[in-house]
Amino acid sequence: MILINYLCPSNKLLQKEHVSMINNDDFQDEIGDNHIASSATNPVRNDAFDLPDDKKIELIKKDVENILQTLGMDLTDDSIKGTPNRVAKMFVKELFGGLNPSKKPNPSTFENNYKYGEMLVEKNITLYSTCEHHLLPIIGRAHVAYISSGKVIGLSKINRIVDYYAKRPQVQERLTMQIVQELQKALNTPDVACVIDAKHLCVNSRGIRDIESSTVTSEFGGKFKEEQTRREFLAYIKLETKF
């Protein structure tokens, strides 16, 4: 039997046994197509950062060259001969840069000297991530709120935290939880919430190819679990912003 951890809608890990007789490739395809997460944390090996970035780029470049050659592409063509290097640099330096703990933003916090006691909402944060099942883009908006218990955080730091956790192979449920947990730790309060509304190109451009659908996930902590506070937050993010 194969023991698999599933992330259920209530954000709790469930375990399910699967008969080993099933073809493992088909089983893994089924997990990916159904967007099932195997872990509440990103599945990163302990030696993930032993290699320097330059070495990773060199190795990934060769792998991309092999993929393109296998597909029958002519790597001597001026348009494509630089693609392996571009893709390798993009993976290491941009799309998946959030895997590296050294790039984690420092969430500078300050004393709430002006005694602001209502919720603060940072809405419509542009979000670019990558689905870990097909390595295709996730594009959307994140809406984040917190209620100060004595500390406040610079507004741009909220955007940077969203961007940091988005820049890795992800599932949206995990990303939503990570944003909330990071802000709870930085602000020393459970009163943090996050809603993400995003399009997954693994759904929109392949498979079912439904270009209209989007995925909404939420994580509510502390006072945001109370119906009145949650309703207030959701009303704020519906406000239309025009300048």
C-alpha positions as CSV (number, residue, x, y, z in Angstrom):
1,M,0.0,0.0,0.0
2,I,1.1,3.6,-0.7
3,L,0.4,6.1,2.1
4,I,-0.4,9.6,0.8
5,N,-1.0,12.8,2.7
6,Y,-3.9,14.9,1.3
7,L,-4.6,18.6,2.1
8,C,-8.3,18.7,2.6
9,P,-10.5,21.9,2.2
10,S,-10.3,22.5,6.0
11,N,-6.5,22.8,5.6
12,K,-5.9,19.7,7.7
13,L,-3.7,16.9,6.4
14,L,-5.5,13.6,5.9
15,Q,-3.9,10.3,5.1
16,K,-5.3,7.9,2.5
17,E,-4.0,4.5,1.5
18,H,-3.8,3.7,-2.1
19,V,-3.5,0.2,-3.6
20,S,0.1,-0.3,-4.9
21,M,-1.3,-2.2,-7.9
22,I,-2.3,1.0,-9.6
23,N,0.2,2.4,-12.1
24,N,2.3,5.0,-10.2
25,D,2.6,7.4,-13.1
26,D,-1.2,7.4,-13.6
27,F,-1.6,7.9,-9.8
28,Q,0.7,10.9,-9.8
29,D,-1.1,12.3,-12.9
30,E,-4.3,12.0,-10.9
31,I,-2.9,13.9,-8.0
32,G,-1.7,16.7,-10.2
33,D,-4.8,17.0,-12.3
34,N,-6.9,17.2,-9.1
35,H,-4.5,19.7,-7.5
36,I,-3.9,17.7,-4.4
37,A,-1.1,18.9,-2.2
38,S,1.0,16.3,-0.5
39,S,2.4,18.6,2.2
40,A,1.4,21.8,4.1
41,T,5.0,22.9,3.6
42,N,7.0,23.1,0.3
43,P,8.6,19.7,-0.3
44,V,12.3,20.9,-0.3
45,R,15.2,18.6,0.3
46,N,17.7,19.3,3.1
47,D,20.5,19.7,0.6
48,A,18.5,22.1,-1.6
49,F,20.9,25.0,-1.2
50,D,24.2,23.2,-1.1
51,L,24.8,24.2,-4.8
52,P,25.4,27.9,-5.6
53,D,23.1,29.6,-8.0
54,D,25.6,29.6,-10.9
55,K,26.0,25.8,-10.7
56,K,22.2,25.3,-10.6
57,I,21.9,27.5,-13.7
58,E,24.6,25.5,-15.5
59,L,22.8,22.2,-14.8
60,I,19.3,23.4,-15.6
61,K,20.6,24.9,-18.8
62,K,21.8,21.4,-20.0
63,D,18.4,19.9,-19.0
64,V,16.5,22.5,-20.9
65,E,18.7,21.9,-24.0
66,N,17.9,18.2,-23.7
67,I,14.2,18.8,-23.6
68,L,14.3,21.1,-26.6
69,Q,16.5,18.7,-28.6
70,T,14.2,15.8,-27.7
71,L,11.2,17.8,-29.0
72,G,13.1,18.3,-32.3
73,M,14.0,22.0,-31.9
74,D,17.0,23.4,-33.8
75,L,19.2,24.9,-31.1
76,T,21.4,26.5,-33.7
77,D,18.6,28.9,-34.7
78,D,19.3,32.5,-33.5
79,S,15.8,32.7,-31.9
80,I,16.1,29.7,-29.7
81,K,19.8,29.1,-29.0
82,G,19.7,31.3,-26.0
83,T,16.5,29.8,-24.6
84,P,18.2,27.2,-22.3
85,N,20.2,29.8,-20.5
86,R,17.3,32.2,-20.2
87,V,15.0,29.5,-18.8
88,A,17.7,28.3,-16.3
89,K,18.3,31.9,-15.0
90,M,14.6,32.5,-14.8
91,F,14.0,29.4,-12.7
92,V,16.8,30.1,-10.3
93,K,16.7,33.9,-10.1
94,E,13.1,34.7,-10.6
95,L,10.3,32.2,-10.7
96,F,11.6,30.0,-7.9
97,G,13.8,32.5,-6.0
98,G,11.4,32.2,-3.0
99,L,12.6,28.7,-2.3
100,N,15.9,30.2,-0.9
101,P,15.6,31.3,2.7
102,S,18.3,33.9,2.2
103,K,15.9,35.8,0.0
104,K,13.2,36.0,2.6
105,P,12.2,39.6,3.2
106,N,12.8,41.1,6.6
107,P,9.4,42.0,7.9
108,S,10.2,45.2,9.7
109,T,7.6,46.0,12.4
110,F,7.0,49.1,14.5
111,E,5.2,50.0,17.6
112,N,1.6,51.0,17.0
113,N,2.2,54.4,18.6
114,Y,-0.9,56.0,17.0
115,K,-3.1,53.3,18.6
116,Y,-4.9,52.4,15.4
117,G,-7.2,49.6,16.5
118,E,-9.2,48.7,13.4
119,M,-8.2,46.2,10.7
120,L,-5.7,47.2,8.1
121,V,-6.4,45.8,4.6
122,E,-3.9,45.6,1.8
123,K,-6.0,44.5,-1.2
124,N,-5.3,43.7,-4.9
125,I,-1.7,42.6,-4.4
126,T,-0.6,41.3,-7.8
127,L,0.4,37.6,-7.5
128,Y,2.5,35.5,-9.8
129,S,3.2,32.0,-8.8
130,T,3.8,28.6,-10.5
131,C,1.7,25.4,-10.1
132,E,3.9,22.7,-8.7
133,H,2.0,20.0,-10.7
134,H,2.6,21.3,-14.2
135,L,5.0,24.2,-13.7
136,L,2.5,26.6,-15.4
137,P,1.7,30.1,-14.1
138,I,-0.8,31.0,-11.4
139,I,-1.8,34.6,-11.8
140,G,-4.1,36.5,-9.5
141,R,-4.7,38.9,-6.6
142,A,-4.1,38.5,-2.9
143,H,-6.0,40.4,-0.2
144,V,-4.4,40.5,3.2
145,A,-5.6,42.1,6.5
146,Y,-4.5,42.2,10.1
147,I,-5.6,43.8,13.4
148,S,-2.7,45.2,15.4
149,S,-2.0,43.9,18.9
150,G,0.7,46.4,19.4
151,K,2.8,46.1,16.3
152,V,2.3,47.4,12.7
153,I,4.2,46.4,9.6
154,G,5.3,48.5,6.6
155,L,2.8,48.2,3.8
156,S,5.3,47.2,1.2
157,K,6.5,44.3,3.4
158,I,3.1,42.7,3.1
159,N,3.5,42.7,-0.7
160,R,7.0,41.4,-0.4
161,I,5.9,38.5,1.8
162,V,3.2,37.5,-0.7
163,D,5.8,37.7,-3.5
164,Y,8.4,35.7,-1.6
165,Y,6.1,32.7,-0.9
166,A,4.6,32.9,-4.4
167,K,8.0,32.6,-6.0
168,R,8.3,28.8,-5.7
169,P,6.4,25.8,-7.1
170,Q,3.1,26.1,-5.2
171,V,-0.4,25.1,-4.5
172,Q,-2.7,28.0,-3.8
173,E,-4.0,26.5,-0.5
174,R,-0.5,26.3,0.9
175,L,0.5,29.7,-0.3
176,T,-2.5,31.3,1.4
177,M,-1.6,29.6,4.7
178,Q,2.0,30.6,4.5
179,I,1.2,34.3,4.0
180,V,-1.0,34.3,7.1
181,Q,1.5,32.3,9.2
182,E,4.4,34.6,8.3
183,L,2.4,37.7,9.2
184,Q,1.1,36.2,12.4
185,K,4.7,35.5,13.5
186,A,6.0,39.0,12.5
187,L,3.1,40.8,14.1
188,N,2.8,38.6,17.1
189,T,-0.9,38.3,16.7
190,P,-3.3,35.6,15.4
191,D,-5.5,38.2,13.9
192,V,-4.5,37.9,10.2
193,A,-6.5,36.9,7.1
194,C,-5.7,36.3,3.5
195,V,-7.9,35.7,0.4
196,I,-6.4,34.8,-2.9
197,D,-8.3,34.8,-6.2
198,A,-6.2,33.4,-9.1
199,K,-6.3,31.8,-12.5
200,H,-4.3,28.5,-12.9
201,L,-3.0,28.1,-16.5
202,C,-2.8,24.3,-15.9
203,V,-6.6,24.5,-15.9
204,N,-7.0,27.4,-18.3
205,S,-4.6,26.4,-21.0
206,R,-4.4,22.6,-20.8
207,G,-6.6,19.7,-19.6
208,I,-10.1,21.0,-19.4
209,R,-9.0,24.4,-20.9
210,D,-11.6,26.4,-19.0
211,I,-10.4,30.0,-19.6
212,E,-13.1,31.6,-17.4
213,S,-12.6,29.8,-14.1
214,S,-10.6,31.0,-11.2
215,T,-9.7,29.6,-7.8
216,V,-10.4,31.3,-4.5
217,T,-8.8,30.3,-1.2
218,S,-8.9,31.8,2.2
219,E,-7.2,31.6,5.6
220,F,-8.7,33.3,8.7
221,G,-6.9,33.6,12.0
222,G,-7.9,34.9,15.4
223,K,-10.7,37.5,15.3
224,F,-11.2,36.9,11.6
225,K,-12.8,33.6,12.4
226,E,-15.7,35.6,13.9
227,E,-18.5,36.2,11.4
228,Q,-18.7,40.0,11.9
229,T,-15.0,40.6,11.4
230,R,-14.8,38.2,8.5
231,R,-17.7,39.9,6.8
232,E,-16.1,43.4,7.3
233,F,-12.9,42.2,5.7
234,L,-14.7,40.6,2.7
235,A,-16.7,43.8,2.3
236,Y,-13.5,45.9,2.1
237,I,-11.9,43.8,-0.6
238,K,-15.0,44.2,-2.7
239,L,-14.6,48.0,-2.7
240,E,-13.7,49.4,-6.1
241,T,-10.5,51.5,-6.1
242,K,-10.3,54.3,-8.6
243,F,-7.9,57.3,-8.8
